[in-house]
């Protein structure tokens, strides 16, 4: 029987999706891919394979998880298996330089960026330092547009008043603190993560075309608007998470949508 196979290396980040898959009664399997043996001479199991490997896997002592996943995805794709966020998506997830080249090639503006060599910084895992243009926004705010099945779902405005730890997952936060948008007593507090229904239509279409051109089914794309109105896209996260408090306020639930999408992909295989 074909299953949905979820490839990942972070059990905490998997929990919300696992719960959504279970609620919808979908047959699925957890593939924690950090180390082990994969027999490349044999065909993979049947099903839909959803890649959630993270570029930050090395920070959880899974140093070679991304490299192992790249080999496994190549094996799956060589056998014609349905892979959501396959090898191309992983390549852009783990390399900001290659990600920016792909965005620029799609006509999407990115911050001016140079690769630098310096003893003044802690060496990154790939040995490549990035020095980027600072984008000054008129308000301390970035926007993260979420896509499932390559189509826009919703966007999240993120208040950056207290810094740029922007991971929306529960496990990343010390609490969904409310941040003031003005002097005390003048404006009502604003949640750090706030769901909005739409973004600029032309930008949305460029993002969808970019995802289609790079075989990315699920992603969160982050952008910032400068004081002169220019929009800069600075991150494509193919291992996206959703903020539960923001979703509860908006009655929009990304993991439920993602589970339905994976279920539909599985049904199409059976058909």
URGIDA-V484443 format. One record per residue. RES is the residue in one letter. PHI is phi in degrees with one decimal (999 if undefined). D_LAST is the distance of its C-alpha to the last C-alpha in Angstrom with 1 decimal. Layout:
res phi d_last
RES PHI D_LAST
RES PHI D_LAST
//
This chain:
res phi d_last
X 999 12.9
X -66.0 11.7
X -127.1 13.9
X -86.6 15.1
X -109.4 18.3
X -102.1 21.1
X -91.5 23.7
X -161.9 27.1
X -140.9 30.8
X -138.1 32.0
X -62.9 31.3
X -65.0 33.1
X -71.3 30.9
X -77.9 27.8
X -52.9 28.9
X -63.4 27.9
X -69.2 24.3
X -58.1 24.2
X -64.2 25.5
X -67.6 23.0
X -62.1 20.0
X -66.8 21.8
X -60.7 22.6
X -89.9 19.0
X 65.1 18.2
X -91.0 15.8
X -76.5 15.8
X -147.2 17.7
X -134.5 20.5
X -92.3 23.6
X -114.7 24.6
X -78.6 28.2
X -111.2 28.9
X -121.9 32.7
X -155.0 33.8
X 129.0 32.9
X -114.0 31.6
X -124.6 28.5
X -82.9 28.3
X -73.0 27.2
X -83.5 27.5
X -111.7 24.5
X -72.5 20.8
X -70.6 19.5
X -65.4 17.3
X -80.1 13.5
X 136.3 12.2
X -106.1 13.3
X -113.1 17.0
X -108.0 19.2
X -88.1 22.7
X -118.5 25.5
X -65.3 28.4
X -107.4 31.5
X -66.1 34.4
X -95.2 36.7
X -58.8 35.5
X -65.4 38.9
X -75.1 40.8
X -109.8 39.3
X 65.1 40.5
X -111.7 37.2
X -58.8 38.9
X -109.5 36.5
X -63.7 33.2
X -65.9 32.2
X -64.7 33.2
X -62.6 31.3
X -63.3 28.2
X -58.6 28.6
X -68.5 28.6
X -65.1 25.5
X -63.9 23.5
X -62.2 24.7
X -63.3 23.6
X -62.5 20.0
X -69.1 19.8
X -64.5 21.5
X -93.9 18.7
X 73.8 16.0
X -76.2 14.8
X -77.4 13.6
X -118.4 17.0
X -94.5 18.1
X 65.2 21.8
X -81.3 22.2
X -60.5 25.4
X -65.1 26.7
X -61.6 26.3
X -64.7 28.2
X -60.2 30.8
X -75.3 31.6
X -67.1 31.6
X -96.4 34.3
X -133.5 36.5
X -65.9 38.1
X -63.5 39.8
X -70.0 36.6
X -62.1 34.9
X -67.0 37.9
X -62.2 37.8
X -68.5 34.2
X -63.2 35.1
X -60.6 38.3
X -65.5 36.4
X -91.5 34.2
X 78.1 37.3
X -106.5 37.2
X -70.5 40.6
X -122.8 41.2
X -62.9 44.5
X -57.5 47.0
X -139.3 46.3
X -128.9 48.2
X -84.7 47.7
X -124.8 51.0
X -120.9 52.8
X -152.2 55.0
X -80.1 56.6
X -84.4 56.7
X -124.9 53.2
X -65.5 51.2
X -61.9 49.2
X -73.0 45.4
X -63.0 43.0
X -96.8 42.4
X 76.8 46.1
X -110.6 45.6
X -86.4 47.4
X -115.0 46.5
X -111.5 49.1
X -121.3 47.8
X -59.4 49.3
X -85.3 50.1
X -102.8 48.6
X -90.9 50.8
X -96.9 49.0
X -67.2 51.0
X -134.2 49.7
X -75.0 48.3
X -151.5 44.7
X -124.3 41.5
X -125.0 38.1
X -120.0 34.7
X -94.3 31.7
X -103.1 28.4
X -129.4 25.1
X -131.2 21.5
X 65.2 18.6
X 75.9 21.6
X -116.0 22.8
X -61.3 26.0
X -106.0 26.0
X -162.0 29.7
X -124.2 32.8
X -125.8 35.4
X -87.0 39.1
X -118.0 40.8
X -74.3 44.5
X -104.1 46.1
X -56.1 49.6
X -102.8 49.6
X 120.8 47.9
X -112.2 44.8
X -83.0 42.9
X -104.1 39.8
X -59.4 37.1
X -83.7 35.7
X -67.0 34.5
X -54.4 36.7
X -68.0 37.6
X -88.3 39.2
X -105.1 41.5
X -94.9 44.8
X 141.3 44.0
X -80.4 42.7
X -65.5 46.3
X -91.4 47.3
X -111.2 49.1
X -67.8 51.9
X -103.9 51.6
X -168.0 55.3
X -57.8 58.6
X -56.4 58.7
X 88.3 59.1
X -96.6 58.1
X -120.6 54.3
X -70.4 51.9
X -60.5 50.1
X -115.7 46.7
X -66.4 43.9
X -63.9 43.1
X -114.6 39.4
X -132.5 38.8
X -78.3 35.5
X -121.0 35.8
X -79.9 33.3
X -153.8 33.6
X -130.2 35.2
X -51.0 36.6
X -62.1 34.1
X -63.7 35.1
X -64.6 34.8
X -59.7 31.4
X -66.0 30.1
X -64.7 31.7
X -63.0 30.1
X -63.0 26.6
X -66.5 27.4
X -60.9 28.7
X -63.2 25.7
X -62.5 23.4
X -69.1 25.9
X -115.5 26.0
X 55.0 22.3
X -109.3 23.1
X -91.7 20.5
X -132.5 22.8
X -163.2 26.6
X -115.7 29.9
X -111.0 32.3
X -103.9 35.9
X -141.8 38.6
X -135.0 42.2
X -103.0 44.4
X -79.2 47.9
X -61.5 51.1
X -89.0 51.1
X 91.6 47.6
X -69.9 45.9
X -105.9 42.4
X -117.6 41.8
X -96.5 38.4
X -123.2 39.2
X -158.1 36.1
X -117.4 32.4
X -105.6 31.1
X -89.6 27.7
X -117.7 28.1
X -80.7 28.7
X -125.3 29.9
X -129.1 30.8
X -86.2 34.1
X -66.8 33.8
X -68.8 37.1
X -62.3 36.3
X -66.1 32.9
X -63.9 34.7
X -66.2 37.2
X -96.1 34.7
X 55.0 32.1
X -127.1 29.4
X -131.9 27.3
X -63.4 25.7
X -66.8 24.1
X -65.6 22.4
X -64.4 21.0
X -63.8 20.0
X -61.2 18.3
X -62.7 16.3
X -62.8 15.3
X -63.7 14.4
X -63.4 12.4
X -66.4 10.4
X -63.3 10.0
X -65.9 8.8
X -62.3 6.2
X -67.2 5.0
X -65.6 5.4
X -63.8 3.8
X -66.8 0.0
//
